[in-house]
Amino acid sequence: MKQLLILSGKGGTGKTTVAGAFVRLLKAQGYADCDVDAPNLHLILKQKNKPQVNDYLGLAKASIDAHKCIKCDSCRKHCRFDAISINQDGNYEVDINACEGCAVCTFVCPVNAITLHSFVDGKLELYKNQESVFSTAQLKMGSGTSGLLVSEVKKQLAPYKNDIPIAIIDGSPGIGCPVIASISGVDMVLIVAEPSLSGLSDMKRIITTDRKFQTPIAVCVNRFDTNIAITKQIEQFAIEQEIPFLTQIPFDEKVIEAVNNGQTIVDVDCRAGKAVRVVFKEAMDLLNLL
């Protein structure tokens, strides 16, 4: 199973729009949404059946047994995350949203009143039918284990790898843990850049991140005609870095209409959809050469 990961370096570039179009054009037998903080690929690739849902157990959280606690205050003093406080009843309690599961409190407690317990940090979903397998997840707000959850999303496709020639993976924005977990093990990264100063800067950052993994990269620019000057800067940078620069995608108001109707841009007749078809062919040609 080859894996094509679509990244952006920042949000709002049209990464998911391109990913959805690729899934449709490929008639992908396997695809995943690794933007676990705000998954939305399912909105344009509607599923007919209900998913298999499993709890995602992230970092363990501390819990204080009020009956054992002697109120020595050692746990509160040593908690660097300020996750332990005294409630109105005078008992010590843990704020699970602040607790990082570091276990310092369990070591300093003289009466073993504190233990760590598994905590549900989100949910994993797997949609299966005769045509395809779709893996996605939703991280609970405030959880800091997005990278671990992304790895679990990708693992859900592994049992079906012999039946999936190419898997399309919609990555997370930025360059943090979920992006790093998304890049790990993929065959190629397609960066969807935005022709803006922040888009150019963030594209460079994600390329630097990807280079640590030595994963082949290609770049395309979405809404290129909204800023021709920066589009040319992106193209020049790609040439200097010896990165394939694929067909540019124009701004098209029909894209908004398609997305609002829960469609991919290749489901409607529009300029952007036609350009994405060319980008898709170019990306598939590069991937098949690897």
Rosetta blueprint (number, residue, H / E / L):
1 M L
2 K E
3 Q E
4 L E
5 L E
6 I E
7 L E
8 S L
9 G L
10 K L
11 G L
12 G L
13 T L
14 G L
15 K H
16 T H
17 T H
18 V H
19 A H
20 G H
21 A H
22 F H
23 V H
24 R H
25 L H
26 L H
27 K L
28 A L
29 Q L
30 G E
31 Y E
32 A E
33 D E
34 C L
35 D L
36 V L
37 D L
38 A L
39 P L
40 N L
41 L H
42 H H
43 L H
44 I H
45 L L
46 K L
47 Q L
48 K L
49 N L
50 K L
51 P L
52 Q E
53 V E
54 N E
55 D E
56 Y E
57 L E
58 G L
59 L L
60 A L
61 K E
62 A E
63 S E
64 I E
65 D L
66 A L
67 H L
68 K L
69 C L
70 I L
71 K L
72 C L
73 D L
74 S H
75 C H
76 R H
77 K H
78 H H
79 C L
80 R L
81 F L
82 D L
83 A L
84 I E
85 S E
86 I E
87 N L
88 Q L
89 D L
90 G L
91 N L
92 Y E
93 E E
94 V E
95 D L
96 I L
97 N L
98 A L
99 C L
100 E L
101 G L
102 C L
103 A L
104 V H
105 C H
106 T H
107 F H
108 V H
109 C L
110 P L
111 V L
112 N L
113 A L
114 I E
115 T E
116 L E
117 H E
118 S L
119 F L
120 V E
121 D E
122 G E
123 K E
124 L E
125 E E
126 L E
127 Y E
128 K E
129 N L
130 Q L
131 E L
132 S L
133 V E
134 F E
135 S E
136 T E
137 A E
138 Q E
139 L E
140 K L
141 M L
142 G L
143 S L
144 G L
145 T L
146 S H
147 G H
148 L H
149 L H
150 V H
151 S H
152 E H
153 V H
154 K H
155 K H
156 Q L
157 L L
158 A H
159 P H
160 Y H
161 K H
162 N H
163 D H
164 I L
165 P L
166 I E
167 A E
168 I E
169 I E
170 D E
171 G L
172 S L
173 P L
174 G L
175 I L
176 G L
177 C H
178 P H
179 V H
180 I H
181 A H
182 S H
183 I H
184 S L
185 G L
186 V L
187 D L
188 M E
189 V E
190 L E
191 I E
192 V E
193 A E
194 E L
195 P L
196 S L
197 L H
198 S H
199 G H
200 L H
201 S H
202 D H
203 M H
204 K H
205 R H
206 I H
207 I H
208 T H
209 T H
210 D H
211 R H
212 K L
213 F L
214 Q L
215 T L
216 P L
217 I E
218 A E
219 V E
220 C E
221 V E
222 N E
223 R L
224 F H
225 D H
226 T H
227 N L
228 I H
229 A H
230 I H
231 T H
232 K H
233 Q H
234 I H
235 E H
236 Q H
237 F H
238 A H
239 I H
240 E H
241 Q L
242 E L
243 I L
244 P L
245 F E
246 L L
247 T L
248 Q L
249 I E
250 P L
251 F L
252 D L
253 E H
254 K H
255 V H
256 I H
257 E H
258 A H
259 V H
260 N H
261 N L
262 G L
263 Q L
264 T L
265 I L
266 V L
267 D L
268 V L
269 D L
270 C L
271 R H
272 A H
273 G H
274 K H
275 A H
276 V H
277 R H
278 V H
279 V H
280 F H
281 K H
282 E H
283 A H
284 M H
285 D H
286 L H
287 L H
288 N H
289 L H
290 L L
